[in-house]
Amino acid sequence: MKKYLAIAAVTFLALAGTKHFMPKTTITDTTTSLFGSGVVNSSIAVCVPKMYPVPLLNQECTVTLSGNIEMPAAYAKLLGLLRDANYGDTVTILLAGNGGAVDGEDAIAQAIKDSKAHVITYAIGNVYSAHAYLTLAGDEIKLANNITLMFHRAAMEDGSTLKDGAALCAGQIGIDRGQDKHQKCLDYFNAQLKQEEVFLASMKHFFTDKQYQDILDGHDVYITSAELAKRI
């Protein structure tokens, strides 16, 4: 699906006036996160066309996604919203945050890809790591003025990446279900590494050749919204 870009100055006052078509159910939670413990002031306007005999088109739903990205189970409502949306619906995902779990990022990105709705991803503040990649996953991409996006390879808490599989598997000794534990560990990391490289290759057109190589080499790559706008 064709992607579009819009650069806009954003204020929280303007966001508070986001228009939604009726009928809808609105759920707001400012104390206990809707998407997980790392999220503050998250809200979701849920379109529920399955409540009606005839699918309702042109529904507008807005989700705010901030704080650390968690495991997929934390996003049941968001994933369900994207799954149940119809052609003609629009889902806007407002993003600002420092990234988090790759599994959660992958689940949301895949749900965006599979959704019948037109999904707008809108970076309303700085987006790093998983939040930055999710910004690029929308059918339409919007970026606030003067923000920064940061991209890099997935890493574990100790800073190791999937390329470090050999070192990480060194301590795996013995047999697991009839198979050598060390080889099983290597197979796992190699499979994950291949999957990551396919994902990064799908995003290559957003980066310069040097930026893309820097990401592959393990660097953190920072890009301004003005620079990224030229490539979308």
C-alpha positions in Angstrom: 0.0 0.0 0.0 1.3 3.4 -0.9 2.8 5.4 2.0 2.4 9.1 2.5 4.3 11.5 4.6 3.0 14.5 6.5 5.2 16.8 8.7 3.3 18.7 11.3 3.9 20.6 14.5 2.1 18.8 17.3 0.8 20.1 20.6 -1.1 18.0 23.1 -3.9 20.6 23.0 -4.3 19.8 19.3 -4.3 16.1 19.9 -7.0 16.4 22.5 -9.3 17.6 19.7 -8.9 14.5 17.6 -12.2 13.8 15.9 -13.9 10.4 16.1 -17.0 9.2 14.2 -19.8 7.6 16.2 -20.7 5.0 17.1 -17.7 4.1 19.1 -16.6 3.0 22.6 -13.9 5.0 24.3 -11.7 3.5 26.9 -9.2 5.8 28.8 -6.8 4.6 31.5 -4.4 7.2 33.0 -3.4 5.1 36.1 -3.1 1.5 35.0 -1.8 1.1 31.5 -4.0 -0.2 28.8 -1.0 -1.7 27.0 1.3 -2.6 29.9 3.0 -1.3 33.0 5.5 0.9 31.1 2.8 3.0 29.4 1.5 6.3 30.9 -1.7 8.1 29.8 -2.5 5.6 27.1 -5.9 5.8 25.5 -7.8 4.0 22.7 -10.9 4.8 20.8 -12.3 1.4 19.8 -14.5 1.0 16.7 -16.6 -2.1 17.1 -18.3 -2.8 13.7 -19.0 -6.4 14.6 -21.8 -5.2 16.9 -23.8 -4.2 13.8 -25.4 -6.4 11.1 -23.7 -4.4 8.3 -20.0 -3.4 8.6 -19.6 0.2 9.4 -17.1 2.0 7.1 -15.2 5.3 7.7 -14.7 4.8 11.4 -11.8 6.7 12.9 -9.9 5.2 15.9 -6.9 6.7 17.6 -4.4 4.8 19.8 -1.6 6.3 21.8 1.4 4.0 22.2 4.2 5.2 24.5 6.4 3.7 27.2 8.4 0.5 26.7 7.1 -1.9 24.1 6.2 -5.1 26.0 5.4 -8.7 24.9 2.4 -9.2 22.5 0.0 -10.3 25.3 0.1 -6.7 26.6 -1.5 -5.5 23.3 -4.5 -7.7 23.0 -6.9 -4.7 22.6 -4.7 -3.0 20.0 -4.2 -6.2 18.0 -7.9 -7.0 18.1 -8.7 -3.5 16.9 -6.5 -3.8 13.9 -7.8 -7.3 13.2 -11.5 -6.4 13.4 -11.2 -3.1 11.5 -12.9 -2.9 8.1 -12.0 -1.4 4.7 -12.7 2.3 4.9 -11.8 2.5 8.6 -8.8 4.6 9.7 -6.6 3.7 12.7 -4.1 6.3 13.9 -1.3 5.2 16.2 0.4 8.0 18.0 4.0 7.1 18.9 6.6 8.4 21.3 9.0 6.2 23.3 12.3 4.4 23.7 11.5 1.0 22.2 11.3 -2.4 24.0 10.6 -6.0 23.3 11.1 -7.1 19.7 8.3 -9.7 20.0 5.8 -6.9 20.8 7.1 -4.7 18.0 6.8 -7.6 15.5 3.3 -8.4 16.5 2.1 -4.9 16.2 3.9 -4.4 12.8 2.4 -7.6 11.4 -1.1 -6.5 12.6 -0.7 -3.2 10.9 0.4 -5.0 7.7 -2.6 -7.4 7.8 -5.2 -4.9 8.9 -8.0 -3.9 6.4 -7.9 -0.4 7.9 -5.8 2.4 6.6 -3.3 2.7 9.4 -1.5 6.0 10.1 1.6 5.9 12.3 2.3 9.3 13.7 5.5 10.1 15.6 4.4 12.9 18.0 7.8 12.9 19.8 11.2 11.3 19.7 11.0 7.6 18.7 13.8 5.2 19.3 14.4 1.5 18.5 11.1 -0.4 18.3 9.0 2.8 18.4 11.0 4.1 15.4 10.5 0.9 13.4 6.8 0.9 14.2 6.6 4.5 12.9 7.8 3.2 9.5 5.2 0.4 9.5 2.2 2.5 8.7 0.3 2.8 5.4 0.7 6.6 6.0 3.5 8.0 8.0 3.4 11.3 9.9 6.2 13.0 11.8 6.2 15.9 14.1 8.6 18.7 13.4 12.1 18.6 15.0 12.0 15.1 16.3 14.6 12.4 16.2 14.3 8.7 15.2 16.9 6.2 16.3 17.4 2.8 14.6 19.7 -0.1 15.6 19.9 -3.9 15.7 18.0 -5.8 18.4 20.0 -6.3 21.5 19.8 -8.1 24.9 20.1 -6.5 28.2 23.9 -7.0 28.3 24.3 -5.4 24.9 24.8 -8.6 23.0 23.2 -8.9 19.5 22.0 -11.9 17.5 25.4 -11.8 15.8 27.0 -12.8 19.1 25.2 -16.2 19.0 28.5 -18.2 19.0 29.7 -16.6 22.2 26.3 -16.7 23.9 26.0 -20.4 23.1 29.4 -21.4 24.4 28.1 -22.5 27.8 25.4 -24.8 26.4 26.6 -28.3 27.1 24.7 -31.5 27.1 21.6 -33.0 25.3 18.1 -31.7 25.0 15.4 -34.0 23.6 18.1 -36.0 21.9 19.8 -33.0 20.3 23.1 -31.3 21.2 22.3 -28.2 23.3 25.1 -26.1 21.8 24.0 -26.8 18.2 20.3 -26.1 19.2 21.4 -22.8 20.6 23.4 -21.9 17.5 20.4 -22.9 15.3 18.1 -20.6 17.3 20.4 -17.6 17.0 21.1 -18.2 13.3 17.3 -18.4 12.6 16.6 -15.2 14.6 19.5 -13.4 12.9 18.2 -14.4 9.4 14.8 -13.1 10.3 16.2 -9.8 11.6 18.3 -9.3 8.4 15.2 -9.9 6.3 13.3 -7.3 8.4 16.1 -4.7 8.1 16.4 -5.3 4.4 12.6 -4.4 4.0 13.4 -1.1 5.6 16.6 -0.4 3.7 15.0 2.3 1.4 14.4 4.6 4.4 18.2 4.8 5.0 21.3 6.0 3.2 23.7 3.2 2.3 26.0 4.3 5.1 23.2 4.5 7.7 22.0 1.0 6.7 25.5 -0.4 7.0 26.0 1.3 10.3 22.8 -0.4 11.6 24.1 -3.8 10.4 27.4 -3.1 12.1 25.7 -2.5 15.5 25.7 1.3 15.6 22.8 3.5 16.8 21.7 5.6 13.9 19.9 8.9 14.6 17.8 10.6 11.8 15.9 13.8 12.1 12.3 14.0 10.8 13.3 16.5 8.2 15.9 14.1 6.8 13.6 11.1 6.8 10.9 13.0 5.1 13.1 13.1 1.9 13.0 9.3 1.7 9.3 8.5 2.3 
